[in-house]
């Protein structure tokens, strides 16, 4: 799901950001983006904990394991000059991979998020990440703009102006 939005005063915000050095700009933007993803991470963790014990396997509390492994991480590939962070599942958790008797592997978080077949029965999707993303859009946009504004103001007060950047 891709979220697009516009910020009133965005041109002024960009102009203010441009007065800061390049390194300082990156710091302000990265801090704001990370802070803006926190509400979704919190909502996704809460939704994962609410899945209940029916998703437990082999004595593992799957809902708690899911919640603990929802992280904010940088995208693997980014274009030069861009920066993005995603709320996603940690990928290196061995308990997330289920091997069937036939040797087929299933990634459990994806099976829960998108639905899956259990034998001849379809198990409906429980989109805990998608719902968290949709439910927190407005809050994430607000946090992003507030943190950008505060970061620019903080750096201007510190006197970190100029093209070179410190």
DSSP file (Angstrom, degrees, kcal/mol; ACC not computed):
  #  RESIDUE AA STRUCTURE BP1 BP2  ACC     N-H-->O    O-->H-N    N-H-->O    O-->H-N    TCO  KAPPA ALPHA  PHI   PSI    X-CA   Y-CA   Z-CA
    1    1 A X              0   0    0      0, 0.0     2,-0.5     0, 0.0     0, 0.0   0.000 360.0 360.0 360.0 126.2    0.0    0.0    0.0
    2    2 A X        -     0   0    0      2,-0.0     2,-0.5     0, 0.0     0, 0.0  -0.891 360.0-155.7-104.7 131.5    1.4    3.3   -1.0
    3    3 A X        -     0   0    0     -2,-0.5     2,-0.4     2,-0.0     0, 0.0  -0.926  11.3-175.6-109.9 126.9    0.3    6.4    0.9
    4    4 A X        +     0   0    0     -2,-0.5     2,-0.3     2,-0.0    -2,-0.0  -0.916  10.7 159.8-118.5 149.7    0.5    9.8   -0.8
    5    5 A X        -     0   0    0     -2,-0.4     2,-0.4   136,-0.0    -2,-0.0  -0.976  29.5-131.3-157.6 165.0   -0.3   13.1    0.8
    6    6 A X        -     0   0    0     -2,-0.3     2,-0.5     2,-0.0    -2,-0.0  -0.960  15.8-144.3-124.8 148.0    0.3   16.9    0.5
    7    7 A X    >   -     0   0    0     -2,-0.4     3,-1.8   138,-0.0     2,-0.3  -0.935  18.4-125.8-112.9 126.7    1.4   19.2    3.3
    8    8 A X  T 3  S+     0   0    0     -2,-0.5    -2,-0.0     1,-0.3     0, 0.0  -0.544 103.2  21.8 -67.8 133.4    0.0   22.7    3.5
    9    9 A X  T 3> S+     0   0    0     -2,-0.3     4,-2.5     3,-0.1    -1,-0.3   0.644  82.7 139.5  81.9  14.6    3.0   25.0    3.6
   10   10 A X  H <>  +     0   0    0     -3,-1.8     4,-2.7     1,-0.2     5,-0.2   0.858  68.2  53.8 -60.3 -37.3    5.2   22.3    2.0
   11   11 A X  H  > S+     0   0    0      2,-0.2     4,-2.2    -4,-0.2    -1,-0.2   0.905 111.0  46.0 -64.6 -40.8    7.0   24.7   -0.2
   12   12 A X  H  > S+     0   0    0      2,-0.2     4,-2.6     1,-0.2    -2,-0.2   0.895 112.0  51.7 -67.2 -40.0    7.9   26.8    2.8
   13   13 A X  H  X S+     0   0    0     -4,-2.5     4,-2.4     2,-0.2    -2,-0.2   0.921 111.0  47.6 -61.9 -44.2    9.0   23.7    4.7
   14   14 A X  H  X S+     0   0    0     -4,-2.7     4,-2.1     2,-0.2    -2,-0.2   0.885 111.6  50.9 -64.1 -39.1   11.2   22.7    1.8
   15   15 A X  H  X S+     0   0    0     -4,-2.2     4,-0.8     2,-0.2    -2,-0.2   0.910 111.3  47.4 -65.5 -41.9   12.7   26.2    1.6
   16   16 A X  H >< S+     0   0    0     -4,-2.6     3,-0.8     1,-0.2     4,-0.4   0.905 111.8  50.4 -64.8 -41.1   13.4   26.1    5.3
   17   17 A X  H >< S+     0   0    0     -4,-2.4     3,-1.5     1,-0.2    -2,-0.2   0.875 104.0  59.6 -63.8 -37.4   15.0   22.7    5.0
   18   18 A X  H 3< S+     0   0    0     -4,-2.1    -1,-0.2     1,-0.3    -2,-0.2   0.721  93.5  65.7 -66.0 -20.8   17.1   23.9    2.1
   19   19 A X  T << S+     0   0    0     -3,-0.8   143,-2.1    -4,-0.8    -1,-0.3   0.681  91.5  80.4 -74.8 -14.9   18.7   26.5    4.4
   20   20 A X  B <  S-A  161   0A   0     -3,-1.5   141,-0.2    -4,-0.4   136,-0.0  -0.534  95.5 -94.1 -88.1 157.3   20.3   23.8    6.4
   21   21 A X     >  -     0   0    0    139,-1.2     4,-2.6    -2,-0.2   142,-0.2  -0.289  39.0-108.8 -64.0 156.5   23.4   21.9    5.5
   22   22 A X  H  > S+     0   0    0    141,-1.0     4,-2.2     1,-0.2     5,-0.2   0.885 117.9  48.6 -59.0 -43.8   22.9   18.7    3.6
   23   23 A X  H  > S+     0   0    0    141,-0.4     4,-1.9     1,-0.2    -1,-0.2   0.895 112.8  48.2 -65.2 -39.1   24.0   16.4    6.4
   24   24 A X  H  > S+     0   0    0      2,-0.2     4,-2.6     1,-0.2    -2,-0.2   0.887 108.5  55.0 -68.2 -38.7   21.7   18.3    8.8
   25   25 A X  H  X S+     0   0    0     -4,-2.6     4,-2.7     1,-0.2     5,-0.2   0.942 108.2  48.7 -56.7 -48.4   18.8   18.0    6.3
   26   26 A X  H  X S+     0   0    0     -4,-2.2     4,-2.8     1,-0.2     5,-0.2   0.896 110.9  50.7 -60.3 -41.1   19.3   14.2    6.2
   27   27 A X  H  X S+     0   0    0     -4,-1.9     4,-2.4     2,-0.2     5,-0.2   0.935 111.9  46.4 -62.8 -46.7   19.3   14.0   10.0
   28   28 A X  H  X S+     0   0    0     -4,-2.6     4,-2.1     1,-0.2    -2,-0.2   0.929 115.5  45.8 -62.0 -46.4   16.1   16.0   10.4
   29   29 A X  H  X S+     0   0    0     -4,-2.7     4,-2.7    -5,-0.2     5,-0.2   0.927 113.4  48.9 -64.7 -45.9   14.3   14.1    7.7
   30   30 A X  H  X S+     0   0    0     -4,-2.8     4,-2.4    -5,-0.2     5,-0.2   0.905 112.0  48.3 -63.1 -42.3   15.4   10.7    9.0
   31   31 A X  H  X S+     0   0    0     -4,-2.4     4,-2.3    -5,-0.2    -1,-0.2   0.906 113.4  48.3 -64.0 -40.3   14.4   11.5   12.6
   32   32 A X  H  X S+     0   0    0     -4,-2.1     4,-2.1    -5,-0.2    -2,-0.2   0.911 112.0  48.2 -67.0 -42.5   11.0   12.7   11.4
   33   33 A X  H  X S+     0   0    0     -4,-2.7     4,-1.2     2,-0.2    -2,-0.2   0.919 112.2  49.1 -65.7 -42.8   10.4    9.7    9.2
   34   34 A X  H >X S+     0   0    0     -4,-2.4     4,-0.8     1,-0.2     3,-0.6   0.934 112.5  47.9 -61.8 -45.7   11.3    7.3   12.0
   35   35 A X  H >X S+     0   0    0     -4,-2.3     3,-0.6     1,-0.2     4,-0.5   0.869 108.4  55.8 -62.5 -36.3    9.1    9.1   14.5
   36   36 A X  H 3< S+     0   0    0     -4,-2.1     4,-0.4     1,-0.2    -1,-0.2   0.750 105.4  51.8 -69.7 -23.7    6.2    9.1   12.0
   37   37 A X  H <X S+     0   0    0     -4,-1.2     4,-2.1    -3,-0.6     3,-0.3   0.657  88.7  82.3 -86.2 -16.0    6.4    5.3   11.7
   38   38 A X  H <X S+     0   0    0     -4,-0.8     4,-2.7    -3,-0.6     5,-0.2   0.892  86.2  54.7 -57.9 -44.0    6.2    4.7   15.4
   39   39 A X  H  X S+     0   0    0     -4,-0.5     4,-2.3     1,-0.2    -1,-0.2   0.892 110.2  46.9 -59.5 -37.4    2.4    4.9   15.6
   40   40 A X  H  > S+     0   0    0     -4,-0.4     4,-2.8    -3,-0.3     5,-0.2   0.913 111.2  51.3 -69.6 -40.8    2.0    2.3   13.0
   41   41 A X  H  X S+     0   0    0     -4,-2.1     4,-2.4     2,-0.2    -2,-0.2   0.930 112.1  47.1 -59.9 -44.9    4.5    0.0   14.7
   42   42 A X  H  X S+     0   0    0     -4,-2.7     4,-2.1     1,-0.2    -2,-0.2   0.921 113.9  47.1 -62.4 -45.4    2.7    0.4   18.0
   43   43 A X  H  X S+     0   0    0     -4,-2.3     4,-2.4    -5,-0.2    -2,-0.2   0.888 112.4  49.9 -65.1 -39.8   -0.7   -0.3   16.3
   44   44 A X  H  X S+     0   0    0     -4,-2.8     4,-2.5     2,-0.2    -2,-0.2   0.898 110.2  50.2 -67.3 -40.4    0.6   -3.3   14.5
   45   45 A X  H  X S+     0   0    0     -4,-2.4     4,-2.2    -5,-0.2    -2,-0.2   0.916 111.6  48.5 -63.0 -42.2    2.1   -4.8   17.6
   46   46 A X  H  X S+     0   0    0     -4,-2.1     4,-1.3     1,-0.2    -2,-0.2   0.916 112.1  48.8 -63.6 -43.1   -1.2   -4.3   19.4
   47   47 A X  H  < S+     0   0    0     -4,-2.4     4,-0.2     1,-0.2    -2,-0.2   0.891 110.0  51.9 -64.5 -39.4   -3.1   -6.0   16.6
   48   48 A X  H >< S+     0   0    0     -4,-2.5     3,-1.5     1,-0.2     4,-0.3   0.909 108.0  51.0 -64.1 -41.4   -0.6   -8.9   16.5
   49   49 A X  H >< S+     0   0    0     -4,-2.2     3,-0.8     1,-0.3    -1,-0.2   0.804 105.1  59.3 -65.2 -27.1   -1.1   -9.4   20.3
   50   50 A X  T 3< S+     0   0    0     -4,-1.3    -1,-0.3     1,-0.2    -2,-0.2   0.469  79.1  89.2 -80.5  -1.2   -4.9   -9.4   19.6
   51   51 A X  T <  S-     0   0    0     -3,-1.5     3,-0.3    -4,-0.2    -1,-0.2   0.805  85.6-145.8 -67.1 -28.3   -4.7  -12.4   17.2
   52   52 A X    X   -     0   0    0     -3,-0.8     3,-0.9    -4,-0.3    11,-0.3  -0.158  28.3 -61.2  88.6 176.5   -5.1  -14.8   20.1
   53   53 A X  G >  S+     0   0    0      1,-0.2     3,-2.1     2,-0.1    -1,-0.2   0.536 108.2  88.6 -80.9  -7.3   -3.7  -18.2   20.9
   54   54 A X  G 3  S+     0   0    0     -3,-0.3    -1,-0.2     1,-0.3    -2,-0.1   0.665  86.9  56.6 -66.8 -11.1   -5.3  -20.0   17.9
   55   55 A X  G <  S+     0   0    0     -3,-0.9    -1,-0.3     2,-0.0     2,-0.2   0.296  80.6 117.3-100.0   8.8   -2.1  -19.1   16.0
   56   56 A X    <   -     0   0    0     -3,-2.1     2,-0.4     5,-0.1     5,-0.2  -0.506  41.7-177.0 -73.1 143.5    0.2  -20.8   18.5
   57   57 A X  B >   -B   60   0B   0      3,-1.2     3,-2.2    -2,-0.2    -2,-0.0  -0.996  60.7  -0.1-143.4 141.1    2.3  -23.7   17.1
   58   58 A X  T 3  S-     0   0    0     -2,-0.4     3,-0.1     1,-0.3    -1,-0.1   0.823 128.6 -57.6  54.1  35.2    4.7  -26.0   18.8
   59   59 A X  T 3  S+     0   0    0      1,-0.3     2,-0.5    -3,-0.0    -1,-0.3   0.530 106.1 130.8  77.7   4.8    4.2  -24.3   22.1
   60   60 A X  B <   -B   57   0B   0     -3,-2.2     2,-1.5    35,-0.1    -3,-1.2  -0.793  62.9-129.8 -94.2 130.5    5.3  -20.9   20.7
   61   61 A X     >  -     0   0    0     -2,-0.5     4,-2.3     1,-0.2     3,-0.2  -0.641  29.1-173.9 -77.3  92.9    3.0  -17.9   21.5
   62   62 A X  H  > S+     0   0    0     -2,-1.5     4,-2.9     1,-0.2     5,-0.2   0.845  76.3  55.8 -63.5 -37.0    2.9  -16.8   17.8
   63   63 A X  H  > S+     0   0    0    -11,-0.3     4,-2.3     1,-0.2    -1,-0.2   0.916 112.1  43.0 -64.6 -40.7    0.9  -13.6   18.5
   64   64 A X  H  > S+     0   0    0     -3,-0.2     4,-2.5     2,-0.2    -2,-0.2   0.888 113.4  52.3 -70.5 -37.8    3.6  -12.4   21.0
   65   65 A X  H  X S+     0   0    0     -4,-2.3     4,-1.1     2,-0.2    -2,-0.2   0.908 110.7  48.4 -63.2 -42.0    6.4  -13.5   18.7
   66   66 A X  H >< S+     0   0    0     -4,-2.9     3,-0.7     1,-0.2    -2,-0.2   0.952 111.7  49.4 -60.6 -49.7    4.8  -11.6   15.9
   67   67 A X  H >< S+     0   0    0     -4,-2.3     3,-1.2     1,-0.2    -2,-0.2   0.897 109.6  50.8 -59.0 -43.2    4.4   -8.5   18.0
   68   68 A X  H 3< S+     0   0    0     -4,-2.5    -1,-0.2     1,-0.2    -2,-0.2   0.747 110.2  51.3 -67.3 -23.1    8.0   -8.6   19.3
   69   69 A X  T << S+     0   0    0     -4,-1.1    21,-2.9    -3,-0.7     2,-0.7   0.143  75.3 111.5-107.2  20.0    9.4   -8.8   15.7
   70   70 A X  E <   +C   89   0C   0     -3,-1.2     2,-0.3    19,-0.2    19,-0.2  -0.857  50.3 171.9 -90.6 116.8    7.6   -5.9   14.1
   71   71 A X  E     -C   88   0C   0     17,-3.1    17,-2.8    -2,-0.7     2,-0.6  -0.777  40.4-119.6-126.2 164.0   10.3   -3.4   13.4
   72   72 A X  E     +C   87   0C   0     -2,-0.3     2,-0.3    15,-0.2    15,-0.2  -0.943  47.1 166.7-102.3 120.3   11.0   -0.2   11.6
   73   73 A X  E     -C   86   0C   0     13,-2.8    13,-3.3    -2,-0.6     2,-0.1  -0.958  37.9-104.5-138.6 152.7   13.6   -0.8    8.9
   74   74 A X  E     -C   85   0C   0     -2,-0.3    11,-0.2    11,-0.2     2,-0.0  -0.428  46.9 -99.1 -71.4 148.8   15.1    0.9    5.9
   75   75 A X        -     0   0    0      9,-1.3     9,-0.1     1,-0.1    -1,-0.1  -0.378  28.7-125.0 -64.8 148.2   14.1   -0.4    2.5
   76   76 A X  S    S+     0   0    0      1,-0.2     2,-0.5    -3,-0.1    -1,-0.1   0.930  95.8  31.2 -63.9 -45.8   16.6   -2.7    0.9
   77   77 A X  S    S+     0   0    0     -3,-0.0     2,-0.4     2,-0.0    -1,-0.2  -0.957  70.8 172.2-119.2 128.9   17.0   -0.7   -2.2
   78   78 A X        -     0   0    0     -2,-0.5     2,-0.1    -3,-0.1     3,-0.1  -0.980  33.2-114.4-132.1 146.4   16.6    3.1   -2.4
   79   79 A X    >   -     0   0    0     -2,-0.4     3,-1.9     1,-0.1    -2,-0.0  -0.474  49.8 -86.6 -73.0 149.3   17.2    5.5   -5.1
   80   80 A X  T 3  S+     0   0    0      1,-0.3    -1,-0.1    -2,-0.1     3,-0.1  -0.305 116.4  23.3 -55.9 136.4   20.0    8.0   -4.6
   81   81 A X  T 3  S+     0   0    0      1,-0.3     2,-0.3    -3,-0.1    -1,-0.3   0.479 105.6 100.6  85.7   2.9   18.8   11.0   -2.7
   82   82 A X    <   -     0   0    0     -3,-1.9     2,-0.3     2,-0.0    -1,-0.3  -0.804  48.3-167.9-118.1 162.3   15.8    9.2   -1.2
   83   83 A X        +     0   0    0     -2,-0.3     2,-0.3    -3,-0.1    -3,-0.0  -0.966  11.9 167.5-149.0 129.2   15.2    7.8    2.3
   84   84 A X        -     0   0    0     -2,-0.3    -9,-1.3    -9,-0.1     2,-0.4  -0.998  15.9-162.3-145.0 150.2   12.4    5.5    3.4
   85   85 A X  E     -C   74   0C   0     -2,-0.3     2,-0.4   -11,-0.2   -11,-0.2  -0.965  10.9-159.7-127.2 145.8   11.6    3.3    6.4
   86   86 A X  E     -C   73   0C   0    -13,-3.3   -13,-2.8    -2,-0.4     2,-0.7  -0.933  20.9-129.1-124.3 147.9    9.0    0.6    6.5
   87   87 A X  E     +C   72   0C   0     -2,-0.4     2,-0.3   -15,-0.2   -15,-0.2  -0.884  54.9 145.3 -89.5 121.9    7.2   -1.1    9.4
   88   88 A X  E     -C   71   0C   0    -17,-2.8   -17,-3.1    -2,-0.7     2,-0.3  -0.910  52.1 -84.1-150.8 172.5    7.8   -4.8    8.7
   89   89 A X  E     -C   70   0C   0     -2,-0.3   -19,-0.2   -19,-0.2     2,-0.2  -0.652  48.3-108.2 -82.6 140.2    8.4   -8.2   10.2
   90   90 A X        -     0   0    0    -21,-2.9     3,-0.4    -2,-0.3   -21,-0.1  -0.512  29.9-151.7 -63.6 136.0   11.9   -9.1   11.1
   91   91 A X  S    S+     0   0    0      1,-0.2    -1,-0.1    -2,-0.2     5,-0.0   0.639  78.6  68.7 -92.3 -14.9   13.0  -11.6    8.5
   92   92 A X        +     0   0    0      4,-0.0     2,-0.8     2,-0.0    -1,-0.2  -0.064  64.1 120.8-100.2  34.3   15.5  -13.7   10.4
   93   93 A X    >   -     0   0    0     -3,-0.4     3,-1.9     1,-0.2     4,-0.3  -0.859  47.3-160.8-101.9 108.6   13.1  -15.4   12.9
   94   94 A X  G >  S+     0   0    0     -2,-0.8     3,-1.6     1,-0.3    -1,-0.2   0.816  87.6  64.2 -59.7 -31.6   13.3  -19.2   12.5
   95   95 A X  G 3  S+     0   0    0      1,-0.3    -1,-0.3     3,-0.0    13,-0.1   0.660  91.0  67.9 -66.9 -14.5    9.9  -19.8   14.2
   96   96 A X  G <  S+     0   0    0     -3,-1.9    12,-3.3    11,-0.1     2,-0.6   0.595  86.2  78.8 -80.3 -10.6    8.2  -17.8   11.4
   97   97 A X  E <   -D  107   0D   0     -3,-1.6     2,-0.5    -4,-0.3    10,-0.2  -0.881  63.8-166.1-105.3 120.2    9.0  -20.6    8.9
   98   98 A X  E     -D  106   0D   0      8,-3.0     8,-2.4    -2,-0.6     2,-0.6  -0.903   5.3-156.4-105.1 127.2    6.7  -23.6    8.9
   99   99 A X  E     -D  105   0D   0     -2,-0.5     6,-0.2     6,-0.2     2,-0.0  -0.906  11.3-145.1-104.5 123.2    7.9  -26.7    7.1
  100  100 A X    >   -     0   0    0      4,-3.0     3,-1.9    -2,-0.6     6,-0.0  -0.292  30.5-103.3 -77.7 169.1    5.1  -29.1    6.0
  101  101 A X  T 3  S+     0   0    0      1,-0.3    -1,-0.1     2,-0.1    -2,-0.0   0.797 124.8  58.4 -61.9 -27.6    5.6  -32.9    5.9
  102  102 A X  T 3  S-     0   0    0      2,-0.1    -1,-0.3     1,-0.0     3,-0.1   0.482 122.7-108.2 -81.0  -2.3    5.9  -32.5    2.1
  103  103 A X  S <  S+     0   0    0     -3,-1.9     2,-0.3     1,-0.3    -2,-0.1   0.495  71.5 142.7  90.3   3.2    8.8  -30.2    2.6
  104  104 A X        -     0   0    0     -5,-0.0    -4,-3.0     1,-0.0     2,-0.4  -0.608  42.0-140.6 -79.4 136.3    7.0  -27.0    1.6
  105  105 A X  E     -D   99   0D   0     -2,-0.3     2,-0.4    -6,-0.2    -6,-0.2  -0.797  15.0-168.7-100.5 140.1    7.9  -23.9    3.6
  106  106 A X  E     -D   98   0D   0     -8,-2.4    -8,-3.0    -2,-0.4     2,-0.9  -0.994  20.9-136.4-126.4 132.3    5.3  -21.3    4.6
  107  107 A X  E >>  -D   97   0D   0     -2,-0.4     4,-2.0   -10,-0.2     3,-0.5  -0.799  19.7-152.2 -87.3 108.4    6.2  -17.9    6.1
  108  108 A X  H 3> S+     0   0    0    -12,-3.3     4,-2.3    -2,-0.9     5,-0.2   0.852  87.9  53.9 -57.4 -46.7    3.7  -17.6    9.0
  109  109 A X  H 3> S+     0   0    0      1,-0.2     4,-2.6   -13,-0.2    -1,-0.2   0.904 112.1  46.5 -57.4 -38.9    3.3  -13.8    9.1
  110  110 A X  H <> S+     0   0    0     -3,-0.5     4,-2.8     2,-0.2     5,-0.3   0.897 110.0  53.6 -67.9 -39.3    2.4  -13.7    5.4
  111  111 A X  H  X S+     0   0    0     -4,-2.0     4,-1.4     2,-0.2    -2,-0.2   0.883 113.6  42.7 -62.7 -38.0    0.0  -16.6    5.8
  112  112 A X  H  < S+     0   0    0     -4,-2.3    14,-3.5    -5,-0.2    -2,-0.2   0.933 116.8  46.8 -71.9 -46.4   -1.8  -14.7    8.6
  113  113 A X  H  < S+     0   0    0     -4,-2.6    -2,-0.2    -5,-0.2    -3,-0.2   0.880 128.8  22.8 -63.1 -41.1   -1.7  -11.3    6.8
  114  114 A X  H  < S-     0   0    0     -4,-2.8    11,-0.3     1,-0.2    -1,-0.2   0.501 110.0-111.5-109.1  -6.7   -3.0  -12.7    3.5
  115  115 A X     <  -     0   0    0     -4,-1.4     2,-0.3    -5,-0.3    -1,-0.2  -0.083  34.1-153.4  90.3 162.4   -4.8  -15.9    4.4
  116  116 A X  E     -E  123   0E   0      7,-2.0     7,-4.0    -4,-0.1     2,-0.4  -0.982  20.2 -94.6-164.2 168.9   -3.7  -19.5    3.5
  117  117 A X  E     -E  122   0E   0     -2,-0.3     2,-0.5     5,-0.2     5,-0.2  -0.814  24.0-168.8 -94.9 134.1   -4.8  -23.0    2.9
  118  118 A X  E >  S-E  121   0E   0      3,-3.5     3,-1.6    -2,-0.4     2,-0.5  -0.894  71.4 -52.5-120.2  97.0   -4.8  -25.5    5.8
  119  119 A X  T 3  S-     0   0    0     -2,-0.5    -2,-0.0     1,-0.2     0, 0.0  -0.636 122.0 -22.7  69.8-121.0   -5.3  -28.8    4.1
  120  120 A X  T 3  S+     0   0    0     -2,-0.5     2,-0.4    -3,-0.1    -1,-0.2   0.266 122.6  92.5-102.1   9.9   -8.4  -28.3    2.0
  121  121 A X  E <  S-E  118   0E   0     -3,-1.6    -3,-3.5     2,-0.0     2,-0.5  -0.882  70.6-134.8-110.5 134.1   -9.7  -25.4    4.1
  122  122 A X  E     -E  117   0E   0     -2,-0.4     2,-0.6    -5,-0.2    -5,-0.2  -0.743  15.0-151.0 -84.8 128.5   -9.0  -21.7    3.3
  123  123 A X  E     -E  116   0E   0     -7,-4.0    -7,-2.0    -2,-0.5    -2,-0.0  -0.899  25.2-118.9-100.2 120.6   -8.1  -19.8    6.5
  124  124 A X        -     0   0    0     -2,-0.6    -9,-0.3    -9,-0.2     2,-0.1  -0.142  29.4 -99.9 -61.6 150.7   -9.2  -16.1    6.1
  125  125 A X        -     0   0    0    -11,-0.3     2,-0.4   -10,-0.1   -12,-0.2  -0.383  23.5-162.5 -67.9 145.5   -6.6  -13.3    6.2
  126  126 A X        -     0   0    0    -14,-3.5     2,-2.2   -15,-0.1     3,-0.2  -0.791  12.4-160.6-126.1  86.4   -6.2  -11.3    9.3
  127  127 A X     >  +     0   0    0     -2,-0.4     4,-2.3     1,-0.2     5,-0.2  -0.399  26.8 158.1 -76.5  76.6   -4.4   -8.2    8.0
  128  128 A X  H  > S+     0   0    0     -2,-2.2     4,-1.3     2,-0.2    -1,-0.2   0.849  75.4  43.5 -69.7 -34.8   -2.8   -6.9   11.2
  129  129 A X  H  > S+     0   0    0     -3,-0.2     4,-2.3     2,-0.2    -1,-0.2   0.924 114.9  48.3 -75.1 -44.9   -0.1   -4.9    9.4
  130  130 A X  H  > S+     0   0    0      1,-0.2     4,-2.5     2,-0.2     5,-0.2   0.916 112.0  49.3 -61.9 -44.3   -2.4   -3.5    6.7
  131  131 A X  H  X S+     0   0    0     -4,-2.3     4,-2.5     1,-0.2    -1,-0.2   0.895 110.3  51.1 -63.4 -39.2   -5.0   -2.4    9.2
  132  132 A X  H  X S+     0   0    0     -4,-1.3     4,-1.2    -5,-0.2    -1,-0.2   0.901 110.4  49.8 -64.2 -40.0   -2.4   -0.7   11.3
  133  133 A X  H  < S+     0   0    0     -4,-2.3     4,-0.4     1,-0.2     3,-0.3   0.935 114.6  43.4 -63.1 -46.7   -1.2    1.2    8.3
  134  134 A X  H >< S+     0   0    0     -4,-2.5     3,-0.7     1,-0.2     4,-0.3   0.873 112.8  52.0 -68.1 -37.4   -4.6    2.3    7.3
  135  135 A X  H 3< S+     0   0    0     -4,-2.5    -1,-0.2     1,-0.2     4,-0.2   0.713 113.8  42.4 -74.1 -20.1   -5.7    3.3   10.9
  136  136 A X  T 3X S+     0   0    0     -4,-1.2     4,-2.8    -3,-0.3     5,-0.2   0.306  77.8 107.4-111.7   9.5   -2.6    5.5   11.5
  137  137 A X  H <> S+     0   0    0     -3,-0.7     4,-2.3    -4,-0.4     5,-0.2   0.941  84.1  43.5 -54.3 -54.5   -2.3    7.4    8.2
  138  138 A X  H  > S+     0   0    0     -4,-0.3     4,-2.3     1,-0.2    -1,-0.2   0.900 115.2  49.1 -61.7 -41.7   -3.5   10.7    9.6
  139  139 A X  H  > S+     0   0    0     -4,-0.2     4,-2.7     1,-0.2    -1,-0.2   0.901 110.6  50.5 -65.7 -40.0   -1.4   10.4   12.8
  140  140 A X  H  X S+     0   0    0     -4,-2.8     4,-2.5     2,-0.2    -2,-0.2   0.889 110.5  49.1 -66.1 -38.5    1.7    9.5   10.9
  141  141 A X  H  X S+     0   0    0     -4,-2.3     4,-2.4    -5,-0.2     5,-0.2   0.919 112.5  48.5 -65.3 -42.6    1.3   12.5    8.6
  142  142 A X  H  X S+     0   0    0     -4,-2.3     4,-2.6    -5,-0.2    -2,-0.2   0.935 112.7  47.3 -62.2 -46.6    0.8   14.8   11.6
  143  143 A X  H  X S+     0   0    0     -4,-2.7     4,-2.9     1,-0.2     5,-0.3   0.914 111.1  52.6 -61.9 -43.0    3.9   13.4   13.4
  144  144 A X  H  X S+     0   0    0     -4,-2.5     4,-2.3     1,-0.2    -2,-0.2   0.941 112.9  42.5 -58.8 -49.6    6.0   13.8   10.2
  145  145 A X  H  X S+     0   0    0     -4,-2.4     4,-2.5     2,-0.2    -1,-0.2   0.908 115.7  49.3 -66.5 -40.8    5.1   17.4    9.7
  146  146 A X  H  X S+     0   0    0     -4,-2.6     4,-2.6    -5,-0.2    -2,-0.2   0.925 113.8  45.5 -63.3 -43.9    5.5   18.3   13.4
  147  147 A X  H  X S+     0   0    0     -4,-2.9     4,-2.6    -5,-0.2    -2,-0.2   0.865 112.6  50.8 -69.4 -36.2    8.9   16.6   13.7
  148  148 A X  H  X S+     0   0    0     -4,-2.3     4,-2.5    -5,-0.3     5,-0.2   0.953 113.0  45.8 -63.6 -48.3   10.1   18.2   10.4
  149  149 A X  H  X S+     0   0    0     -4,-2.5     4,-2.4     1,-0.2    -2,-0.2   0.932 116.0  45.4 -59.5 -47.7    9.0   21.6   11.7
  150  150 A X  H  X S+     0   0    0     -4,-2.6     4,-2.7     1,-0.2    -1,-0.2   0.885 112.8  51.1 -65.7 -39.1   10.6   21.0   15.1
  151  151 A X  H  X S+     0   0    0     -4,-2.6     4,-2.3     2,-0.2    -1,-0.2   0.906 111.2  47.1 -66.0 -42.1   13.8   19.6   13.6
  152  152 A X  H  X S+     0   0    0     -4,-2.5     4,-2.5     2,-0.2     5,-0.2   0.942 114.0  47.7 -63.6 -47.0   14.3   22.5   11.3
  153  153 A X  H  X S+     0   0    0     -4,-2.4     4,-2.4    -5,-0.2    -2,-0.2   0.918 111.4  51.0 -59.8 -44.6   13.6   25.0   14.1
  154  154 A X  H  X S+     0   0    0     -4,-2.7     4,-1.9     1,-0.2    -1,-0.2   0.921 113.1  44.9 -59.4 -45.5   16.0   23.2   16.4
  155  155 A X  H  X>S+     0   0    0     -4,-2.3     5,-2.5     2,-0.2     4,-0.7   0.856 111.7  51.9 -71.2 -34.8   18.8   23.2   13.8
  156  156 A X  H ><5S+     0   0    0     -4,-2.5     3,-0.6     3,-0.2    -1,-0.2   0.911 109.9  49.9 -66.1 -40.8   18.3   26.8   12.9
  157  157 A X  H 3<5S+     0   0    0     -4,-2.4    -2,-0.2     1,-0.2    -1,-0.2   0.885 108.1  53.1 -64.2 -37.7   18.5   27.8   16.6
  158  158 A X  H 3<5S-     0   0    0     -4,-1.9    -1,-0.2    -5,-0.2    -2,-0.2   0.681 116.6-119.5 -69.5 -16.5   21.7   25.8   16.9
  159  159 A X  T <<5 +     0   0    0     -4,-0.7     2,-1.1    -3,-0.6    -3,-0.2   0.783  61.5 149.1  84.7  28.8   23.0   27.8   13.9
  160  160 A X      < +     0   0    0     -5,-2.5  -139,-1.2  -139,-0.0     2,-0.1  -0.352  26.5 138.6 -92.9  55.3   23.6   24.9   11.5
  161  161 A X  B     +A   20   0A   0     -2,-1.1     4,-0.3  -141,-0.2  -141,-0.2  -0.464  23.5  72.2 -90.8 165.9   22.9   26.9    8.4
  162  162 A X  S    S-     0   0    0   -143,-2.1     4,-0.1    -2,-0.1  -140,-0.0  -0.171  79.9 -88.7 113.3 159.3   24.7   26.8    5.1
  163  163 A X  S    S+     0   0    0      1,-0.2  -141,-1.0  -142,-0.2    -1,-0.1   0.799 115.5  58.1 -74.9 -30.9   25.3   24.6    2.1
  164  164 A X  S    S-     0   0    0   -143,-0.2  -141,-0.4    -3,-0.1    -1,-0.2   0.922  90.6-159.3 -69.8 -44.8   28.2   22.6    3.5
  165  165 A X              0   0    0     -4,-0.3    -4,-0.1  -144,-0.2    -2,-0.1   0.503 360.0 360.0  76.4 139.9   26.5   21.2    6.5
  166  166 A X              0   0    0     -6,-0.1    -1,-0.1    -4,-0.1    -5,-0.0   0.320 360.0 360.0-125.2 360.0   27.8   19.9    9.8
